[in-house]
Every structure is written in C-alpha cells, then in structure tokens.
Amino acid sequence: MPNHSHLLFRLRGVARLRTVLQQIKGSSSIKINKLLGRSGAFWVPESFDHIVRDEAQWQEKIDYITCNPVKRGLVIDAADYPWLFLKKATG
C-alpha cells in the first residue's frame, strides 16, 4: 500500500511482538531511506495489531490483506499487485 503496510506472521518461542516490530521497522526504515535518498523517521511509532485466535481469523486477515489493493483502486485483480507476497504458514 502506498501509505501503510500489512504483515501477518506468527511469533515463535519467546519472541515478543514489540521487539519484532522494532527490528522490522528499524532495518526497513534504514533501507527505505537509503533508496529514497533521505534520512530520519520513516514509520509512525504506533502499530495496529490484532491477535489471531484460530484458522478462520487467520484466513479472514489473509483475505483482507489480499483484497486491500483492489479496494483502494490500485489494481483490478489482487494477483496484479506487485507487493503482495503470500507464503503458506508452517507449524
């Protein structure tokens, strides 16, 4: 999405959401700023996280993420959105 991103993942072991998001935002902001030739804050400090409790909710989130570029008028078919990466979760 042009102004936000969606991630759907499962935490494993003792991983904490706050730590994982800090690592993702930190490393990606450095790379994105380098590509854009800028510096400073890139991501807003907050995030909108949801706890997925079962497979039905997991599928609901996948459907939402997949349909989001279509709903926003960026593509006609979600398969045409170049930034959509779906990988089947294991375990």
Backbone atoms as SQL, in Angstrom:
CREATE TABLE atoms (id INTEGER PRIMARY KEY, chain TEXT, resi INTEGER, resn TEXT, atom TEXT, x REAL, y REAL, z REAL);
INSERT INTO atoms VALUES
  (1, 'A', 1, 'MET', 'N', 0.844, -1.172, 0.000),
  (2, 'A', 1, 'MET', 'CA', 0.000, 0.000, 0.000),
  (3, 'A', 1, 'MET', 'C', 0.895, 1.242, 0.000),
  (4, 'A', 2, 'PRO', 'N', 0.456, 2.299, -0.627),
  (5, 'A', 2, 'PRO', 'CA', 1.307, 3.484, -0.718),
  (6, 'A', 2, 'PRO', 'C', 1.609, 4.147, 0.628),
  (7, 'A', 3, 'ASN', 'N', 0.697, 4.037, 1.585),
  (8, 'A', 3, 'ASN', 'CA', 0.908, 4.758, 2.844),
  (9, 'A', 3, 'ASN', 'C', 0.897, 3.877, 4.093),
  (10, 'A', 4, 'HIS', 'N', 0.886, 2.574, 3.925),
  (11, 'A', 4, 'HIS', 'CA', 0.961, 1.673, 5.077),
  (12, 'A', 4, 'HIS', 'C', 1.310, 0.265, 4.587),
  (13, 'A', 5, 'SER', 'N', 1.563, -0.598, 5.532),
  (14, 'A', 5, 'SER', 'CA', 1.877, -1.978, 5.162),
  (15, 'A', 5, 'SER', 'C', 1.085, -2.934, 6.032),
  (16, 'A', 6, 'HIS', 'N', 0.950, -4.140, 5.552),
  (17, 'A', 6, 'HIS', 'CA', 0.284, -5.209, 6.298),
  (18, 'A', 6, 'HIS', 'C', 1.271, -6.362, 6.441),
  (19, 'A', 7, 'LEU', 'N', 1.367, -6.889, 7.630),
  (20, 'A', 7, 'LEU', 'CA', 2.166, -8.082, 7.891),
  (21, 'A', 7, 'LEU', 'C', 1.310, -9.055, 8.668),
  (22, 'A', 8, 'LEU', 'N', 1.401, -10.307, 8.309),
  (23, 'A', 8, 'LEU', 'CA', 0.693, -11.358, 9.044),
  (24, 'A', 8, 'LEU', 'C', 1.717, -12.439, 9.334),
  (25, 'A', 9, 'PHE', 'N', 2.007, -12.630, 10.602),
  (26, 'A', 9, 'PHE', 'CA', 3.016, -13.622, 10.972),
  (27, 'A', 9, 'PHE', 'C', 2.705, -14.185, 12.348),
  (28, 'A', 10, 'ARG', 'N', 3.338, -15.313, 12.626),
  (29, 'A', 10, 'ARG', 'CA', 3.197, -15.964, 13.925),
  (30, 'A', 10, 'ARG', 'C', 4.486, -15.795, 14.702),
  (31, 'A', 11, 'LEU', 'N', 4.345, -15.380, 15.949),
  (32, 'A', 11, 'LEU', 'CA', 5.511, -15.300, 16.823),
  (33, 'A', 11, 'LEU', 'C', 5.857, -16.701, 17.299),
  (34, 'A', 12, 'ARG', 'N', 7.123, -16.973, 17.391),
  (35, 'A', 12, 'ARG', 'CA', 7.580, -18.297, 17.830),
  (36, 'A', 12, 'ARG', 'C', 8.469, -18.152, 19.055),
  (37, 'A', 13, 'GLY', 'N', 8.454, -19.176, 19.858),
  (38, 'A', 13, 'GLY', 'CA', 9.320, -19.194, 21.032),
  (39, 'A', 13, 'GLY', 'C', 9.025, -18.041, 21.963),
  (40, 'A', 14, 'VAL', 'N', 10.076, -17.359, 22.371),
  (41, 'A', 14, 'VAL', 'CA', 9.923, -16.262, 23.330),
  (42, 'A', 14, 'VAL', 'C', 9.881, -14.894, 22.656),
  (43, 'A', 15, 'ALA', 'N', 9.739, -14.871, 21.347),
  (44, 'A', 15, 'ALA', 'CA', 9.692, -13.610, 20.606),
  (45, 'A', 15, 'ALA', 'C', 8.553, -12.740, 21.126),
  (46, 'A', 16, 'ARG', 'N', 8.822, -11.454, 21.220),
  (47, 'A', 16, 'ARG', 'CA', 7.802, -10.503, 21.675),
  (48, 'A', 16, 'ARG', 'C', 7.456, -9.582, 20.506),
  (49, 'A', 17, 'LEU', 'N', 6.178, -9.304, 20.358),
  (50, 'A', 17, 'LEU', 'CA', 5.709, -8.501, 19.229),
  (51, 'A', 17, 'LEU', 'C', 6.424, -7.155, 19.165),
  (52, 'A', 18, 'ARG', 'N', 6.529, -6.479, 20.275),
  (53, 'A', 18, 'ARG', 'CA', 7.169, -5.156, 20.293),
  (54, 'A', 18, 'ARG', 'C', 8.596, -5.228, 19.742),
  (55, 'A', 19, 'THR', 'N', 9.351, -6.223, 20.161),
  (56, 'A', 19, 'THR', 'CA', 10.730, -6.379, 19.717),
  (57, 'A', 19, 'THR', 'C', 10.799, -6.686, 18.226),
  (58, 'A', 20, 'VAL', 'N', 9.947, -7.598, 17.770),
  (59, 'A', 20, 'VAL', 'CA', 9.935, -7.961, 16.352),
  (60, 'A', 20, 'VAL', 'C', 9.587, -6.749, 15.489),
  (61, 'A', 21, 'LEU', 'N', 8.575, -5.986, 15.890),
  (62, 'A', 21, 'LEU', 'CA', 8.187, -4.805, 15.111),
  (63, 'A', 21, 'LEU', 'C', 9.290, -3.751, 15.116),
  (64, 'A', 22, 'GLN', 'N', 9.982, -3.573, 16.250),
  (65, 'A', 22, 'GLN', 'CA', 11.095, -2.623, 16.297),
  (66, 'A', 22, 'GLN', 'C', 12.184, -3.041, 15.318),
  (67, 'A', 23, 'GLN', 'N', 12.474, -4.332, 15.256),
  (68, 'A', 23, 'GLN', 'CA', 13.506, -4.820, 14.341),
  (69, 'A', 23, 'GLN', 'C', 13.087, -4.629, 12.886),
  (70, 'A', 24, 'ILE', 'N', 11.831, -4.942, 12.578),
  (71, 'A', 24, 'ILE', 'CA', 11.335, -4.779, 11.205),
  (72, 'A', 24, 'ILE', 'C', 11.348, -3.310, 10.802),
  (73, 'A', 25, 'LYS', 'N', 10.795, -2.457, 11.658),
  (74, 'A', 25, 'LYS', 'CA', 10.728, -1.032, 11.339),
  (75, 'A', 25, 'LYS', 'C', 12.123, -0.412, 11.275),
  (76, 'A', 26, 'GLY', 'N', 13.000, -0.810, 12.184),
  (77, 'A', 26, 'GLY', 'CA', 14.347, -0.235, 12.207),
  (78, 'A', 26, 'GLY', 'C', 15.135, -0.566, 10.961),
  (79, 'A', 27, 'SER', 'N', 15.213, -1.847, 10.629),
  (80, 'A', 27, 'SER', 'CA', 16.016, -2.233, 9.463),
  (81, 'A', 27, 'SER', 'C', 15.386, -1.764, 8.160),
  (82, 'A', 28, 'SER', 'N', 14.063, -1.823, 8.059),
  (83, 'A', 28, 'SER', 'CA', 13.426, -1.393, 6.807),
  (84, 'A', 28, 'SER', 'C', 13.507, 0.121, 6.624),
  (85, 'A', 29, 'SER', 'N', 13.417, 0.895, 7.699),
  (86, 'A', 29, 'SER', 'CA', 13.492, 2.351, 7.550),
  (87, 'A', 29, 'SER', 'C', 14.869, 2.789, 7.057),
  (88, 'A', 30, 'ILE', 'N', 15.913, 2.109, 7.522),
  (89, 'A', 30, 'ILE', 'CA', 17.265, 2.423, 7.036),
  (90, 'A', 30, 'ILE', 'C', 17.358, 2.153, 5.537),
  (91, 'A', 31, 'LYS', 'N', 16.856, 1.002, 5.105),
  (92, 'A', 31, 'LYS', 'CA', 16.936, 0.639, 3.682),
  (93, 'A', 31, 'LYS', 'C', 16.056, 1.530, 2.814),
  (94, 'A', 32, 'ILE', 'N', 14.849, 1.815, 3.288),
  (95, 'A', 32, 'ILE', 'CA', 13.929, 2.662, 2.513),
  (96, 'A', 32, 'ILE', 'C', 14.480, 4.072, 2.393),
  (97, 'A', 33, 'ASN', 'N', 14.963, 4.637, 3.513),
  (98, 'A', 33, 'ASN', 'CA', 15.544, 5.978, 3.457),
  (99, 'A', 33, 'ASN', 'C', 16.733, 6.031, 2.510),
  (100, 'A', 34, 'LYS', 'N', 17.546, 4.988, 2.506),
  (101, 'A', 34, 'LYS', 'CA', 18.693, 4.949, 1.594),
  (102, 'A', 34, 'LYS', 'C', 18.216, 4.959, 0.137),
  (103, 'A', 35, 'LEU', 'N', 17.193, 4.143, -0.159),
  (104, 'A', 35, 'LEU', 'CA', 16.645, 4.115, -1.521),
  (105, 'A', 35, 'LEU', 'C', 16.055, 5.463, -1.933),
  (106, 'A', 36, 'LEU', 'N', 15.438, 6.162, -0.976),
  (107, 'A', 36, 'LEU', 'CA', 14.812, 7.451, -1.260),
  (108, 'A', 36, 'LEU', 'C', 15.779, 8.626, -1.152),
  (109, 'A', 37, 'GLY', 'N', 17.006, 8.345, -0.698),
  (110, 'A', 37, 'GLY', 'CA', 17.984, 9.409, -0.545),
  (111, 'A', 37, 'GLY', 'C', 17.628, 10.386, 0.554),
  (112, 'A', 38, 'ARG', 'N', 17.092, 9.888, 1.635),
  (113, 'A', 38, 'ARG', 'CA', 16.689, 10.747, 2.750),
  (114, 'A', 38, 'ARG', 'C', 17.119, 10.117, 4.064),
  (115, 'A', 39, 'SER', 'N', 16.834, 10.794, 5.145),
  (116, 'A', 39, 'SER', 'CA', 17.152, 10.261, 6.466),
  (117, 'A', 39, 'SER', 'C', 16.045, 10.654, 7.433),
  (118, 'A', 40, 'GLY', 'N', 16.119, 10.119, 8.634),
  (119, 'A', 40, 'GLY', 'CA', 15.133, 10.457, 9.655),
  (120, 'A', 40, 'GLY', 'C', 14.072, 9.390, 9.790),
  (121, 'A', 41, 'ALA', 'N', 13.076, 9.707, 10.597),
  (122, 'A', 41, 'ALA', 'CA', 11.997, 8.757, 10.874),
  (123, 'A', 41, 'ALA', 'C', 11.240, 8.429, 9.594),
  (124, 'A', 42, 'PHE', 'N', 10.904, 7.180, 9.442),
  (125, 'A', 42, 'PHE', 'CA', 10.114, 6.757, 8.283),
  (126, 'A', 42, 'PHE', 'C', 8.754, 6.250, 8.733),
  (127, 'A', 43, 'TRP', 'N', 8.719, 5.343, 9.701),
  (128, 'A', 43, 'TRP', 'CA', 7.471, 4.753, 10.185),
  (129, 'A', 43, 'TRP', 'C', 6.911, 5.581, 11.340),
  (130, 'A', 44, 'VAL', 'N', 5.590, 5.622, 11.443),
  (131, 'A', 44, 'VAL', 'CA', 4.977, 6.232, 12.621),
  (132, 'A', 44, 'VAL', 'C', 5.190, 5.287, 13.803),
  (133, 'A', 45, 'PRO', 'N', 5.222, 5.810, 15.006),
  (134, 'A', 45, 'PRO', 'CA', 5.561, 4.969, 16.162),
  (135, 'A', 45, 'PRO', 'C', 4.550, 3.860, 16.482),
  (136, 'A', 46, 'GLU', 'N', 3.294, 4.084, 16.204),
  (137, 'A', 46, 'GLU', 'CA', 2.308, 3.078, 16.608),
  (138, 'A', 46, 'GLU', 'C', 2.091, 2.011, 15.540),
  (139, 'A', 47, 'SER', 'N', 1.426, 0.958, 15.944),
  (140, 'A', 47, 'SER', 'CA', 1.016, -0.086, 15.006),
  (141, 'A', 47, 'SER', 'C', -0.382, -0.532, 15.419),
  (142, 'A', 48, 'PHE', 'N', -1.071, -1.153, 14.509),
  (143, 'A', 48, 'PHE', 'CA', -2.414, -1.655, 14.773),
  (144, 'A', 48, 'PHE', 'C', -2.357, -3.168, 14.681),
  (145, 'A', 49, 'ASP', 'N', -2.162, -3.800, 15.814),
  (146, 'A', 49, 'ASP', 'CA', -2.002, -5.247, 15.809),
  (147, 'A', 49, 'ASP', 'C', -3.281, -5.936, 16.275),
  (148, 'A', 50, 'HIS', 'N', -3.435, -7.150, 15.833),
  (149, 'A', 50, 'HIS', 'CA', -4.598, -7.969, 16.170),
  (150, 'A', 50, 'HIS', 'C', -4.114, -9.366, 16.545),
  (151, 'A', 51, 'ILE', 'N', -4.716, -9.938, 17.544),
  (152, 'A', 51, 'ILE', 'CA', -4.403, -11.317, 17.904),
  (153, 'A', 51, 'ILE', 'C', -5.324, -12.228, 17.107),
  (154, 'A', 52, 'VAL', 'N', -4.729, -13.125, 16.360),
  (155, 'A', 52, 'VAL', 'CA', -5.494, -14.084, 15.568),
  (156, 'A', 52, 'VAL', 'C', -5.595, -15.360, 16.395),
  (157, 'A', 53, 'ARG', 'N', -6.809, -15.774, 16.681),
  (158, 'A', 53, 'ARG', 'CA', -7.015, -16.866, 17.621),
  (159, 'A', 53, 'ARG', 'C', -7.291, -18.227, 16.983),
  (160, 'A', 54, 'ASP', 'N', -7.657, -18.229, 15.701),
  (161, 'A', 54, 'ASP', 'CA', -7.942, -19.511, 15.060),
  (162, 'A', 54, 'ASP', 'C', -7.745, -19.392, 13.554),
  (163, 'A', 55, 'GLU', 'N', -7.865, -20.522, 12.879),
  (164, 'A', 55, 'GLU', 'CA', -7.632, -20.546, 11.428),
  (165, 'A', 55, 'GLU', 'C', -8.627, -19.685, 10.660),
  (166, 'A', 56, 'ALA', 'N', -9.864, -19.587, 11.138),
  (167, 'A', 56, 'ALA', 'CA', -10.863, -18.757, 10.457),
  (168, 'A', 56, 'ALA', 'C', -10.439, -17.290, 10.480),
  (169, 'A', 57, 'GLN', 'N', -9.950, -16.831, 11.615),
  (170, 'A', 57, 'GLN', 'CA', -9.477, -15.443, 11.704),
  (171, 'A', 57, 'GLN', 'C', -8.207, -15.241, 10.870),
  (172, 'A', 58, 'TRP', 'N', -7.353, -16.253, 10.851),
  (173, 'A', 58, 'TRP', 'CA', -6.136, -16.189, 10.035),
  (174, 'A', 58, 'TRP', 'C', -6.526, -15.977, 8.568),
  (175, 'A', 59, 'GLN', 'N', -7.485, -16.762, 8.088),
  (176, 'A', 59, 'GLN', 'CA', -7.935, -16.646, 6.699),
  (177, 'A', 59, 'GLN', 'C', -8.615, -15.302, 6.458),
  (178, 'A', 60, 'GLU', 'N', -9.357, -14.821, 7.436),
  (179, 'A', 60, 'GLU', 'CA', -10.004, -13.509, 7.316),
  (180, 'A', 60, 'GLU', 'C', -8.962, -12.406, 7.114),
  (181, 'A', 61, 'LYS', 'N', -7.867, -12.479, 7.856),
  (182, 'A', 61, 'LYS', 'CA', -6.805, -11.478, 7.721),
  (183, 'A', 61, 'LYS', 'C', -6.113, -11.597, 6.359),
  (184, 'A', 62, 'ILE', 'N', -5.877, -12.812, 5.904),
  (185, 'A', 62, 'ILE', 'CA', -5.282, -13.006, 4.572),
  (186, 'A', 62, 'ILE', 'C', -6.197, -12.408, 3.500),
  (187, 'A', 63, 'ASP', 'N', -7.484, -12.673, 3.605),
  (188, 'A', 63, 'ASP', 'CA', -8.436, -12.130, 2.631),
  (189, 'A', 63, 'ASP', 'C', -8.435, -10.602, 2.650),
  (190, 'A', 64, 'TYR', 'N', -8.406, -10.017, 3.843),
  (191, 'A', 64, 'TYR', 'CA', -8.393, -8.559, 3.962),
  (192, 'A', 64, 'TYR', 'C', -7.141, -7.973, 3.305),
  (193, 'A', 65, 'ILE', 'N', -5.985, -8.539, 3.635),
  (194, 'A', 65, 'ILE', 'CA', -4.725, -8.049, 3.087),
  (195, 'A', 65, 'ILE', 'C', -4.700, -8.199, 1.565),
  (196, 'A', 66, 'THR', 'N', -5.166, -9.338, 1.081),
  (197, 'A', 66, 'THR', 'CA', -5.173, -9.608, -0.356),
  (198, 'A', 66, 'THR', 'C', -6.096, -8.650, -1.099),
  (199, 'A', 67, 'CYS', 'N', -7.251, -8.357, -0.535),
  (200, 'A', 67, 'CYS', 'CA', -8.243, -7.510, -1.212),
  (201, 'A', 67, 'CYS', 'C', -7.968, -6.017, -1.056),
  (202, 'A', 68, 'ASN', 'N', -7.130, -5.624, -0.126),
  (203, 'A', 68, 'ASN', 'CA', -6.903, -4.210, 0.167),
  (204, 'A', 68, 'ASN', 'C', -6.461, -3.392, -1.048),
  (205, 'A', 69, 'PRO', 'N', -5.498, -3.840, -1.855),
  (206, 'A', 69, 'PRO', 'CA', -5.112, -3.032, -3.025),
  (207, 'A', 69, 'PRO', 'C', -6.236, -2.895, -4.061),
  (208, 'A', 70, 'VAL', 'N', -7.099, -3.901, -4.151),
  (209, 'A', 70, 'VAL', 'CA', -8.239, -3.829, -5.071),
  (210, 'A', 70, 'VAL', 'C', -9.242, -2.801, -4.548),
  (211, 'A', 71, 'LYS', 'N', -9.552, -2.876, -3.249),
  (212, 'A', 71, 'LYS', 'CA', -10.498, -1.929, -2.650),
  (213, 'A', 71, 'LYS', 'C', -10.009, -0.486, -2.759),
  (214, 'A', 72, 'ARG', 'N', -8.698, -0.305, -2.710),
  (215, 'A', 72, 'ARG', 'CA', -8.123, 1.038, -2.796),
  (216, 'A', 72, 'ARG', 'C', -7.953, 1.508, -4.241),
  (217, 'A', 73, 'GLY', 'N', -8.317, 0.651, -5.210),
  (218, 'A', 73, 'GLY', 'CA', -8.249, 1.038, -6.615),
  (219, 'A', 73, 'GLY', 'C', -6.848, 1.020, -7.213),
  (220, 'A', 74, 'LEU', 'N', -5.938, 0.306, -6.574),
  (221, 'A', 74, 'LEU', 'CA', -4.568, 0.247, -7.086),
  (222, 'A', 74, 'LEU', 'C', -4.416, -0.771, -8.209),
  (223, 'A', 75, 'VAL', 'N', -5.217, -1.824, -8.168),
  (224, 'A', 75, 'VAL', 'CA', -5.223, -2.857, -9.200),
  (225, 'A', 75, 'VAL', 'C', -6.649, -3.368, -9.361),
  (226, 'A', 76, 'ILE', 'N', -6.901, -4.029, -10.474),
  (227, 'A', 76, 'ILE', 'CA', -8.213, -4.636, -10.687),
  (228, 'A', 76, 'ILE', 'C', -8.255, -6.023, -10.058),
  (229, 'A', 77, 'ASP', 'N', -7.136, -6.735, -10.160),
  (230, 'A', 77, 'ASP', 'CA', -7.026, -8.089, -9.624),
  (231, 'A', 77, 'ASP', 'C', -5.878, -8.109, -8.619),
  (232, 'A', 78, 'ALA', 'N', -6.117, -8.651, -7.427),
  (233, 'A', 78, 'ALA', 'CA', -5.091, -8.684, -6.379),
  (234, 'A', 78, 'ALA', 'C', -3.804, -9.352, -6.849),
  (235, 'A', 79, 'ALA', 'N', -3.912, -10.316, -7.743),
  (236, 'A', 79, 'ALA', 'CA', -2.728, -11.017, -8.255),
  (237, 'A', 79, 'ALA', 'C', -1.808, -10.067, -9.029),
  (238, 'A', 80, 'ASP', 'N', -2.316, -8.920, -9.458),
  (239, 'A', 80, 'ASP', 'CA', -1.521, -7.948, -10.198),
  (240, 'A', 80, 'ASP', 'C', -0.770, -6.977, -9.291),
  (241, 'A', 81, 'TYR', 'N', -1.037, -7.033, -7.987),
  (242, 'A', 81, 'TYR', 'CA', -0.367, -6.120, -7.067),
  (243, 'A', 81, 'TYR', 'C', 1.053, -6.622, -6.812),
  (244, 'A', 82, 'PRO', 'N', 2.069, -5.834, -7.203),
  (245, 'A', 82, 'PRO', 'CA', 3.445, -6.344, -7.156),
  (246, 'A', 82, 'PRO', 'C', 4.015, -6.533, -5.754),
  (247, 'A', 83, 'TRP', 'N', 3.379, -5.981, -4.738),
  (248, 'A', 83, 'TRP', 'CA', 3.921, -6.045, -3.382),
  (249, 'A', 83, 'TRP', 'C', 3.193, -7.058, -2.511),
  (250, 'A', 84, 'LEU', 'N', 2.393, -7.910, -3.114),
  (251, 'A', 84, 'LEU', 'CA', 1.664, -8.924, -2.354),
  (252, 'A', 84, 'LEU', 'C', 2.468, -10.217, -2.348),
  (253, 'A', 85, 'PHE', 'N', 2.913, -10.629, -1.187),
  (254, 'A', 85, 'PHE', 'CA', 3.684, -11.863, -1.027),
  (255, 'A', 85, 'PHE', 'C', 2.959, -12.743, -0.050),
  (256, 'A', 86, 'LEU', 'N', 2.482, -13.854, -0.512),
  (257, 'A', 86, 'LEU', 'CA', 1.802, -14.807, 0.370),
  (258, 'A', 86, 'LEU', 'C', 2.629, -16.082, 0.437),
  (259, 'A', 87, 'LYS', 'N', 2.907, -16.481, 1.627),
  (260, 'A', 87, 'LYS', 'CA', 3.638, -17.710, 1.854),
  (261, 'A', 87, 'LYS', 'C', 2.849, -18.520, 2.863),
  (262, 'A', 88, 'LYS', 'N', 2.603, -19.774, 2.556),
  (263, 'A', 88, 'LYS', 'CA', 1.829, -20.618, 3.452),
  (264, 'A', 88, 'LYS', 'C', 2.570, -20.809, 4.758),
  (265, 'A', 89, 'ALA', 'N', 1.860, -20.602, 5.857),
  (266, 'A', 89, 'ALA', 'CA', 2.449, -20.763, 7.179),
  (267, 'A', 89, 'ALA', 'C', 2.663, -22.239, 7.481),
  (268, 'A', 90, 'THR', 'N', 3.725, -22.529, 8.170),
  (269, 'A', 90, 'THR', 'CA', 4.003, -23.904, 8.565),
  (270, 'A', 90, 'THR', 'C', 4.054, -23.965, 10.088),
  (271, 'A', 91, 'GLY', 'N', 3.589, -25.091, 10.600),
  (272, 'A', 91, 'GLY', 'CA', 3.658, -25.375, 12.029),
  (273, 'A', 91, 'GLY', 'C', 2.947, -24.398, 12.841);
